[in-house]
Amino acid sequence: MALLLVRHAQASYGSEDYDRLSPLGWTQAELLGRWLAGHAPPFARVRVGAMRRHRETLAAIRKAFGEAGLALPEAEEDPALNEFDHGAVIRAFLVERADADLRARAGSHDPQVVGPMLHAAILAWARDELDAVPECWTGFGQRVARAGTAAVAAGEEGAVLVVSSGGVIARLAQQALEVPAARAVDLNLAIRNASINEFVARQGQLRFGSYNTLPHLAHDRRLWTHF
């Protein structure tokens, strides 16, 4: 049965409170909801992470379903769907692994600076090269696997909508594809806000379907964001 995992819409990158949707994020989430209401199969279950950006994305989807006269099941909150602590990983990387030049540029909000730094930080974390992190790479993977198992179980009743974050979806894709950790880092940084990622449950296992699709935003690339 189909499991649609959507990444939350754009959060408030660069602000004091990242964990809330930006104005653009609300637009992305509303368009996502309208597309799902018009094209997705009826959902038997809905699962959502415990972060504000997850709940707000789902709220916009639910509003679109209501406007279309469609019902959406009550959400089951699962903290295992929460994103890893990006801030802690970056801070540990800057202290433990980065050179002076990179540390000097760390406060930049320029995607050309942030993107490579985030890739290097997550890759170091995936290689167990960072000590001062609240959750190790392996522990994160185990948590994500539990979330995947719960989604598969929910799928026994029909199609499932899951609202989560890029890191979680990337790790589920890695596990389903059985590829190395470095590929999970690439998948993580490639995933766009409010993207649709399809998995299927076969014989109790999560299998890969499609990744990082944006049919609801295809009309305007200005709506495409990574963070």
N, C-alpha and C positions, 0 to 999 in steps of 0.2 A: 504494500500500500504506500502511496505517496506521502512523503514528509517534506513540506516546504519550510526551509529555514531561511528567515530573512534577517539580514543585518539591520540594526537600528539605523534610522535616518541620521543625518549630520548632527552631531552634538556641538556644544559651544566651545570649539577649539580656540585657544588663546584667551579665554575668559577665566575668571576666578572659579567658576563652577562649570566644569566641563560636562558634568553628568545631567544635562538637560538639552533638549533640542534647540537648535538655532532657528531663526525664522525660515531659512532655506530648508532646514531639516523638517519642519512642519509641512512645508510644501511637498517635499519628497514623500513623506509618510502619507499625506492625503492622496497623492497620485497613486502611490502603491496600493492603498486601500481600495481606491476605485477600480484599479486593474484587477485586483484579487476578487473583488465582488463580481466583476463581469466575466472573468476567465478561469478562476481557480475552481477545483471541485468543491463540493460542500464539505466543510470541515467538521469532523466528528469530535475533535479535541483541539484545544489551544494551550500551548505551554509558553511561558515567558520567564526571562531572567528577572532578578530582583532589583535591577538598577533602574534609576529614574528614566534614562533614555530608552530603555526597553519598554517600560510602561507607557511612556508618552507616544512612542511609535505605535504600540498596540491600540492606544486610545484613538489615534487618528484613523487606523484601520477599522476599528469598531464603528466609528462615526460614519465612515463611508459605507459600511455594510448597512447601517441603519437607514441612511439616506436612500439606499437601493432597495429597502424593504426586505433585507435578508437578516437572518439571525446568525450570530456568532457565539459559540459556546463560551461559558465563563472560563476565564483563564486559570490555569494551574501554575502557580509560581514555583520555580525551581532555581535556587541559588547556584546550583551546579552549572547553570547556563551563564553565570556572570563572567565578564571579561577578567583577564589577569590584570594585575596592577602595573600598567605601563609606566607610571611615574616612578615606582620603586625600581623597576628594571632599568630605566634610563639613569636614575640617580646612582645606582650601584655600578653601572657601566662607566659613567663619567668619573667616578672615584677610583674604580679598580682597574679599568682597562684603557680609557681614552687618553690621548695625548693632550698636551697643553693647548694646541691650536683648536682641537675639537671642543675642549671644555670652554674656551673663550667664546665660541660661537653657539654654545648650547642654549642660550636664551632666545635665539632667533626663532621667529614663527614662519620663516621662509620655508616652503615645502622642499626647496632644493637643498636645504640644510637638514631639515627635520627627517626627511625620507631616508637618506643614507645613514644618519645617526641611529634612527629607529631600527633599521635593518641590522646594523652592526650590534646594537644592544640586544635585540631579541636573539640573534644568532649566537652571541656570547652566552646568553642565558640558556639557550637550547643545548649548548656544549658543556653546560655545568661549569662555566668559568666565572660565575658571579656568586659571591657569598651572601651579601647583604640584601637578600630578597625574601619576601614573606612566603613565597610559594615557589618550589623548585619546578623545573620543566616537567619532570616525570610526574610530580604530584598534580600539576595542572592537567597533564594528559589523562591521568587516572580519573580526575574529577569530570573532565569532558566525556570520557568513556561512559561514566555513570549516567550523565545527562543523555547521551546517545541511546543507552540501553532503555532508559525511561521513555524516550521518544518512540523507540521501536515497540515497546509494550503498548503505548498509547495507540500506535498505528494498527493494532489488532481490531480496533473499532471503526476504522476508516481513515480518511486523510487527516493529517495533523499539520497545524500551523505552529511553527516555533519562532519566537522572536528572541534574538540573542545578539552576540557581538562577533566581530571579525576573527578574533583569535580563537574563539570557541568553534566557529564554523570551519576555519582553516584546519584545526586539529582533527575535527571529525572527518574532513575530506582526506587528510593525511592517513588517518587510521583506516578509512574505507579503501583507499588506494594502496595502502601498505608501502608508502614511499618514505625516504629518510627525513629527518628533522629539518634539514636545510630547505627541503621543498615546502614544508609547512610554513616556514618563515616567508618564503616567496608568495605562497597562497594568501597568507595573512595580509601582507602589504599590498597585494593586488586587489583585494576585495573592496568594492565600493559601497558607499552608504545606501541603505534601503534596497540592496540587491537581493534577488531571489536565487536560492540555491536548493536544488532538488536532490533528494535522496530517496531511496526505496528500502523497505525492509524485506529481506528475503531470508527465510529459514532462521529467523531470529537475529539476523545480522544487518547492520546498516551498510548499504551499498551506494555507490556514487551515481548520480544522475547528471545534473548540469550545474554549472558554477557561475556565479557573478553576473547573472543576466539582469537587464534593465529595460524590459519591454515598456514599462510605464513611464520611462524617462527618455525613450528613444527619440522623441520629437525635439529635444533641446539638450545638447551636450553641456550647456552651462549648468545644468542640474546635476551633472556627474561629479561627485566628490569622493575622496578617499578618507579625509578627516577634516 
